[in-house]
Amino acid sequence: MAVKENVKIAEAQKQYEELMKDEGIQYQIFMREKTEVDIKLARDAYHKKETKKIAKKLLEEGLSIEKISNITNLSKEEIEKLKKN
């Protein structure tokens, strides 16, 4: 059984290597990875923006900068900037 699996793995590896020679396939892989990175960056930016909104509301409620920093994981400097704006 292990021999059959090794043969299947070798065949799969060979097919993979053949596919990777195709520039069209390479481009599709590149674009997919780029899209995944772009989506992650967009999510991170949205999360940061929403976190800052929450921090601003907490400032308005009178919480200390230290507590807000602990709750939101924003730096004290970032919260100070929000307080000034």
Contacts in CASP RR format, 6 or more apart in sequence:
PFRMAT RR
TARGET T0000
AUTHOR 0000-0000-0000
METHOD contacts of the structure
MODEL  1
MAVKENVKIAEAQKQYEELMKDEGIQYQIFMREKTEVDIKLARDAYHKKE
TKKIAKKLLEEGLSIEKISNITNLSKEEIEKLKKN
19 25 0 8 1.000
20 26 0 8 1.000
51 72 0 8 1.000
51 73 0 8 1.000
51 74 0 8 1.000
52 74 0 8 1.000
52 78 0 8 1.000
52 82 0 8 1.000
54 72 0 8 1.000
55 68 0 8 1.000
55 72 0 8 1.000
55 74 0 8 1.000
55 78 0 8 1.000
55 79 0 8 1.000
55 82 0 8 1.000
56 82 0 8 1.000
58 67 0 8 1.000
58 68 0 8 1.000
58 71 0 8 1.000
58 72 0 8 1.000
59 65 0 8 1.000
59 68 0 8 1.000
59 79 0 8 1.000
59 82 0 8 1.000
59 83 0 8 1.000
63 71 0 8 1.000
65 76 0 8 1.000
65 79 0 8 1.000
65 80 0 8 1.000
65 83 0 8 1.000
66 76 0 8 1.000
68 74 0 8 1.000
68 79 0 8 1.000
69 75 0 8 1.000
69 76 0 8 1.000
69 79 0 8 1.000
72 79 0 8 1.000
END
